[in-house]
Amino acid sequence: MKKAIAVLSGGLDCTVATSVYAEDYEIHAITFNYGQKAFKRELEAAKKICEKMNWTHEVINLDWLSKISTSSLNTSEEIPEVSLDDLDDVEKSSESASSVWVPARNTVFTSIALSYAESIGAEIIIVGWDAEEAATFPDNSKKYLEKFNELIGVGSPDNIKIEAPAIDLDKEEIVKLGVEVGAPMELSYSCYKGNDKHCGVCESCMRRKRAFKTSDIKDLSEYEN
């Protein structure tokens, strides 16, 4: 069977994206530890997902990234809490995005994934980048995806491509796609804070909650708020 590397944080987007290719590829998932507050819960989620889907799983530690980052995700800075109205307010959502931005995170993750893909002969790298987050995170955008694939075409001797099946989708559409492909969304974890339950008030939680509500699909996640 063809092989794929999946960048799997245990979150909703990457879980759905990887599940799209589950029937046609042997999935090798990698989860990154860059000192994020939610790492323990992300790892738990990723392990459960991989066990259920019969994907191999490996953790890669990036201590150096945690040391240089000033993001609220992996420092003592408080993670912003947002309202439902804030999600579509570009200025407010940009402030939240700026707080949780980790320097070149997706560039680092995807470069390492490329190295793994070359080493095991994988044909694709699966990522959960999507249109909704691309509004404030440039490394989730379609342009970024296209440029990275161009870079791989120039810099890698192998025919490897990044696949981002959610690149044109918002969160509601991602949830609907998850149902369609049988993704174990109930096992995924999206909270920035890393509490046992989703906090329900960080931007990631709010987008997750809204997506299930507007798609009229039952949300099996547990929330504190």
KOLSEVO-798096 format. One record per residue (C-alpha): chain; x, y, z; residue in one letter. Coordinates in Angstrom, 2 decimals. Layout:
N
atom mol->A u->X v->Y w->Z type->a .
...
END
This chain:
225
atom mol->A u->0.00 v->0.00 w->0.00 type->m .
atom mol->A u->1.09 v->3.59 w->-0.64 type->k .
atom mol->A u->2.49 v->5.44 w->2.36 type->k .
atom mol->A u->1.61 v->8.83 w->3.84 type->a .
atom mol->A u->3.03 v->11.01 w->6.59 type->i .
atom mol->A u->0.35 v->12.82 w->8.62 type->a .
atom mol->A u->1.09 v->15.84 w->10.79 type->v .
atom mol->A u->-1.33 v->14.94 w->13.60 type->l .
atom mol->A u->-1.76 v->17.19 w->16.63 type->s .
atom mol->A u->-4.87 v->15.30 w->17.68 type->g .
atom mol->A u->-7.03 v->18.25 w->16.66 type->g .
atom mol->A u->-10.21 v->18.30 w->14.62 type->l .
atom mol->A u->-8.78 v->19.52 w->11.31 type->d .
atom mol->A u->-5.85 v->17.13 w->11.02 type->c .
atom mol->A u->-7.96 v->14.19 w->12.22 type->t .
atom mol->A u->-10.48 v->14.77 w->9.45 type->v .
atom mol->A u->-7.80 v->15.51 w->6.84 type->a .
atom mol->A u->-5.91 v->12.31 w->7.62 type->t .
atom mol->A u->-9.08 v->10.23 w->7.64 type->s .
atom mol->A u->-9.74 v->11.29 w->4.04 type->v .
atom mol->A u->-6.75 v->9.15 w->2.99 type->y .
atom mol->A u->-7.14 v->6.32 w->5.51 type->a .
atom mol->A u->-8.44 v->3.73 w->3.06 type->e .
atom mol->A u->-5.85 v->4.30 w->0.35 type->d .
atom mol->A u->-2.66 v->4.92 w->2.33 type->y .
atom mol->A u->-0.62 v->3.39 w->5.11 type->e .
atom mol->A u->-0.65 v->6.30 w->7.56 type->i .
atom mol->A u->2.43 v->7.22 w->9.60 type->h .
atom mol->A u->1.36 v->9.98 w->12.01 type->a .
atom mol->A u->3.75 v->12.35 w->13.77 type->i .
atom mol->A u->2.92 v->14.60 w->16.71 type->t .
atom mol->A u->5.15 v->17.48 w->17.74 type->f .
atom mol->A u->6.02 v->18.53 w->21.28 type->n .
atom mol->A u->7.13 v->22.15 w->21.24 type->y .
atom mol->A u->6.35 v->22.86 w->24.88 type->g .
atom mol->A u->2.70 v->23.71 w->24.27 type->q .
atom mol->A u->0.36 v->23.80 w->27.26 type->k .
atom mol->A u->-1.95 v->21.32 w->25.55 type->a .
atom mol->A u->0.70 v->18.75 w->24.63 type->f .
atom mol->A u->-0.38 v->16.13 w->27.18 type->k .
atom mol->A u->-3.99 v->16.23 w->26.02 type->r .
atom mol->A u->-3.00 v->16.49 w->22.35 type->e .
atom mol->A u->-0.81 v->13.41 w->22.72 type->l .
atom mol->A u->-3.60 v->11.47 w->24.43 type->e .
atom mol->A u->-5.95 v->12.37 w->21.60 type->a .
atom mol->A u->-3.44 v->11.52 w->18.87 type->a .
atom mol->A u->-2.68 v->8.14 w->20.44 type->k .
atom mol->A u->-6.36 v->7.23 w->20.74 type->k .
atom mol->A u->-7.02 v->8.28 w->17.15 type->i .
atom mol->A u->-4.09 v->6.27 w->15.84 type->c .
atom mol->A u->-5.07 v->3.22 w->17.85 type->e .
atom mol->A u->-8.62 v->3.34 w->16.54 type->k .
atom mol->A u->-7.57 v->3.94 w->12.94 type->m .
atom mol->A u->-4.58 v->1.56 w->13.04 type->n .
atom mol->A u->-2.08 v->4.27 w->12.14 type->w .
atom mol->A u->1.53 v->4.21 w->13.33 type->t .
atom mol->A u->2.46 v->7.09 w->15.59 type->h .
atom mol->A u->5.62 v->8.89 w->16.66 type->e .
atom mol->A u->6.36 v->11.93 w->18.82 type->v .
atom mol->A u->9.02 v->14.45 w->17.83 type->i .
atom mol->A u->10.37 v->16.77 w->20.52 type->n .
atom mol->A u->11.30 v->20.31 w->19.52 type->l .
atom mol->A u->12.80 v->21.74 w->22.71 type->d .
atom mol->A u->14.54 v->24.51 w->20.81 type->w .
atom mol->A u->11.26 v->25.81 w->19.42 type->l .
atom mol->A u->9.75 v->26.08 w->22.88 type->s .
atom mol->A u->12.79 v->28.07 w->24.00 type->k .
atom mol->A u->12.58 v->30.72 w->21.29 type->i .
atom mol->A u->8.80 v->31.04 w->21.17 type->s .
atom mol->A u->6.96 v->33.91 w->22.84 type->t .
atom mol->A u->3.55 v->32.42 w->22.05 type->s .
atom mol->A u->0.90 v->32.14 w->24.73 type->s .
atom mol->A u->0.64 v->28.48 w->23.71 type->l .
atom mol->A u->3.97 v->27.63 w->25.33 type->n .
atom mol->A u->4.82 v->30.48 w->27.71 type->t .
atom mol->A u->3.28 v->31.80 w->30.93 type->s .
atom mol->A u->1.29 v->34.35 w->28.94 type->e .
atom mol->A u->-2.46 v->33.84 w->29.21 type->e .
atom mol->A u->-4.24 v->32.42 w->26.20 type->i .
atom mol->A u->-6.90 v->34.85 w->24.91 type->p .
atom mol->A u->-10.56 v->34.10 w->25.44 type->e .
atom mol->A u->-12.98 v->35.16 w->22.72 type->v .
atom mol->A u->-16.70 v->35.50 w->22.14 type->s .
atom mol->A u->-18.68 v->34.04 w->19.28 type->l .
atom mol->A u->-18.87 v->37.48 w->17.64 type->d .
atom mol->A u->-15.09 v->37.83 w->17.83 type->d .
atom mol->A u->-14.58 v->34.90 w->15.46 type->l .
atom mol->A u->-15.69 v->36.89 w->12.43 type->d .
atom mol->A u->-14.15 v->40.17 w->13.58 type->d .
atom mol->A u->-10.87 v->40.32 w->11.65 type->v .
atom mol->A u->-9.22 v->42.74 w->14.07 type->e .
atom mol->A u->-10.09 v->40.76 w->17.19 type->k .
atom mol->A u->-9.34 v->37.36 w->15.67 type->s .
atom mol->A u->-6.02 v->38.72 w->14.40 type->s .
atom mol->A u->-5.12 v->39.78 w->17.95 type->e .
atom mol->A u->-5.89 v->36.27 w->19.19 type->s .
atom mol->A u->-3.91 v->34.72 w->16.36 type->a .
atom mol->A u->-0.93 v->36.95 w->17.11 type->s .
atom mol->A u->-0.93 v->35.81 w->20.73 type->s .
atom mol->A u->-0.83 v->32.10 w->19.86 type->v .
atom mol->A u->1.53 v->32.38 w->16.88 type->w .
atom mol->A u->4.53 v->30.04 w->17.19 type->v .
atom mol->A u->7.50 v->31.10 w->15.00 type->p .
atom mol->A u->7.37 v->29.31 w->11.62 type->a .
atom mol->A u->5.55 v->26.37 w->13.20 type->r .
atom mol->A u->3.97 v->24.89 w->10.09 type->n .
atom mol->A u->7.13 v->25.46 w->8.10 type->t .
atom mol->A u->9.14 v->23.54 w->10.70 type->v .
atom mol->A u->6.57 v->20.76 w->11.03 type->f .
atom mol->A u->6.14 v->20.26 w->7.31 type->t .
atom mol->A u->9.88 v->20.30 w->6.63 type->s .
atom mol->A u->10.39 v->17.55 w->9.19 type->i .
atom mol->A u->7.46 v->15.65 w->7.71 type->a .
atom mol->A u->9.15 v->15.90 w->4.31 type->l .
atom mol->A u->12.30 v->14.36 w->5.75 type->s .
atom mol->A u->10.25 v->11.46 w->7.12 type->y .
atom mol->A u->8.41 v->11.09 w->3.82 type->a .
atom mol->A u->11.67 v->10.78 w->1.90 type->e .
atom mol->A u->13.06 v->8.30 w->4.41 type->s .
atom mol->A u->10.14 v->5.84 w->4.22 type->i .
atom mol->A u->9.12 v->6.40 w->0.61 type->g .
atom mol->A u->5.84 v->8.17 w->1.38 type->a .
atom mol->A u->4.05 v->9.81 w->-1.52 type->e .
atom mol->A u->2.09 v->12.42 w->0.40 type->i .
atom mol->A u->2.22 v->14.56 w->3.53 type->i .
atom mol->A u->-1.21 v->15.18 w->5.05 type->i .
atom mol->A u->-1.95 v->18.43 w->6.90 type->v .
atom mol->A u->-5.09 v->19.99 w->8.36 type->g .
atom mol->A u->-4.71 v->23.51 w->6.97 type->w .
atom mol->A u->-8.06 v->25.15 w->6.24 type->d .
atom mol->A u->-9.63 v->28.29 w->4.83 type->a .
atom mol->A u->-11.17 v->29.51 w->8.09 type->e .
atom mol->A u->-7.86 v->29.64 w->9.94 type->e .
atom mol->A u->-6.05 v->30.97 w->6.87 type->a .
atom mol->A u->-7.85 v->34.28 w->7.43 type->a .
atom mol->A u->-5.47 v->34.99 w->10.33 type->t .
atom mol->A u->-2.79 v->32.30 w->10.01 type->f .
atom mol->A u->-0.88 v->32.71 w->6.70 type->p .
atom mol->A u->0.71 v->29.27 w->7.04 type->d .
atom mol->A u->-2.74 v->27.74 w->6.64 type->n .
atom mol->A u->-3.46 v->29.40 w->3.32 type->s .
atom mol->A u->-3.83 v->27.91 w->-0.13 type->k .
atom mol->A u->-1.02 v->30.14 w->-1.40 type->k .
atom mol->A u->1.29 v->28.78 w->1.30 type->y .
atom mol->A u->0.35 v->25.22 w->0.33 type->l .
atom mol->A u->1.04 v->25.88 w->-3.33 type->e .
atom mol->A u->4.41 v->27.52 w->-2.63 type->k .
atom mol->A u->5.50 v->24.73 w->-0.29 type->f .
atom mol->A u->4.65 v->22.14 w->-2.92 type->n .
atom mol->A u->6.66 v->24.14 w->-5.44 type->e .
atom mol->A u->9.59 v->24.12 w->-3.01 type->l .
atom mol->A u->9.36 v->20.34 w->-2.60 type->i .
atom mol->A u->9.29 v->19.97 w->-6.37 type->g .
atom mol->A u->12.56 v->21.86 w->-6.59 type->v .
atom mol->A u->14.31 v->20.62 w->-3.46 type->g .
atom mol->A u->13.34 v->16.96 w->-3.13 type->s .
atom mol->A u->14.47 v->14.15 w->-5.45 type->p .
atom mol->A u->11.25 v->12.28 w->-4.71 type->d .
atom mol->A u->7.75 v->12.88 w->-6.02 type->n .
atom mol->A u->6.13 v->13.98 w->-2.76 type->i .
atom mol->A u->3.15 v->16.27 w->-2.40 type->k .
atom mol->A u->1.47 v->17.98 w->0.56 type->i .
atom mol->A u->-2.23 v->17.18 w->0.62 type->e .
atom mol->A u->-4.59 v->19.50 w->2.51 type->a .
atom mol->A u->-8.16 v->18.35 w->1.81 type->p .
atom mol->A u->-9.62 v->21.10 w->4.02 type->a .
atom mol->A u->-7.71 v->23.95 w->2.36 type->i .
atom mol->A u->-10.91 v->25.46 w->0.87 type->d .
atom mol->A u->-13.20 v->24.58 w->3.79 type->l .
atom mol->A u->-14.45 v->26.34 w->6.89 type->d .
atom mol->A u->-14.91 v->24.49 w->10.18 type->k .
atom mol->A u->-18.53 v->23.60 w->9.54 type->e .
atom mol->A u->-17.58 v->22.03 w->6.23 type->e .
atom mol->A u->-14.72 v->20.18 w->7.93 type->i .
atom mol->A u->-17.13 v->18.63 w->10.45 type->v .
atom mol->A u->-19.44 v->17.54 w->7.62 type->k .
atom mol->A u->-16.46 v->16.05 w->5.76 type->l .
atom mol->A u->-15.47 v->14.25 w->8.96 type->g .
atom mol->A u->-18.83 v->12.51 w->9.09 type->v .
atom mol->A u->-18.55 v->11.60 w->5.42 type->e .
atom mol->A u->-15.15 v->9.93 w->5.78 type->v .
atom mol->A u->-15.78 v->8.36 w->9.18 type->g .
atom mol->A u->-13.20 v->10.45 w->11.04 type->a .
atom mol->A u->-13.03 v->9.78 w->14.81 type->p .
atom mol->A u->-13.80 v->13.41 w->15.63 type->m .
atom mol->A u->-15.07 v->12.44 w->19.07 type->e .
atom mol->A u->-11.49 v->11.52 w->20.02 type->l .
atom mol->A u->-9.94 v->14.77 w->18.79 type->s .
atom mol->A u->-8.88 v->17.61 w->21.08 type->y .
atom mol->A u->-8.75 v->21.26 w->20.01 type->s .
atom mol->A u->-8.27 v->23.36 w->23.15 type->c .
atom mol->A u->-5.28 v->25.67 w->23.45 type->y .
atom mol->A u->-5.25 v->25.50 w->27.26 type->k .
atom mol->A u->-4.70 v->21.77 w->27.73 type->g .
atom mol->A u->-7.33 v->21.20 w->30.41 type->n .
atom mol->A u->-8.93 v->17.77 w->30.77 type->d .
atom mol->A u->-12.06 v->19.13 w->29.11 type->k .
atom mol->A u->-12.13 v->21.71 w->26.34 type->h .
atom mol->A u->-12.16 v->25.14 w->27.99 type->c .
atom mol->A u->-14.86 v->26.29 w->25.56 type->g .
atom mol->A u->-13.66 v->29.91 w->25.48 type->v .
atom mol->A u->-10.33 v->29.98 w->23.61 type->c .
atom mol->A u->-10.54 v->30.71 w->19.90 type->e .
atom mol->A u->-9.91 v->27.09 w->18.90 type->s .
atom mol->A u->-12.68 v->25.81 w->21.17 type->c .
atom mol->A u->-15.12 v->28.48 w->20.03 type->m .
atom mol->A u->-14.57 v->27.61 w->16.37 type->r .
atom mol->A u->-15.00 v->23.92 w->17.14 type->r .
atom mol->A u->-18.23 v->24.48 w->19.08 type->k .
atom mol->A u->-19.67 v->26.73 w->16.39 type->r .
atom mol->A u->-18.82 v->24.24 w->13.63 type->a .
atom mol->A u->-20.72 v->21.38 w->15.23 type->f .
atom mol->A u->-23.66 v->23.61 w->16.10 type->k .
atom mol->A u->-24.07 v->25.16 w->12.64 type->t .
atom mol->A u->-23.58 v->21.81 w->10.91 type->s .
atom mol->A u->-26.32 v->20.31 w->13.11 type->d .
atom mol->A u->-24.01 v->17.42 w->13.97 type->i .
atom mol->A u->-23.85 v->16.22 w->17.57 type->k .
atom mol->A u->-20.72 v->17.37 w->19.37 type->d .
atom mol->A u->-19.45 v->14.65 w->21.70 type->l .
atom mol->A u->-16.73 v->16.89 w->23.13 type->s .
atom mol->A u->-16.81 v->17.93 w->26.79 type->e .
atom mol->A u->-16.53 v->21.63 w->27.55 type->y .
atom mol->A u->-15.97 v->23.55 w->30.78 type->e .
atom mol->A u->-17.89 v->26.53 w->29.43 type->n .
END
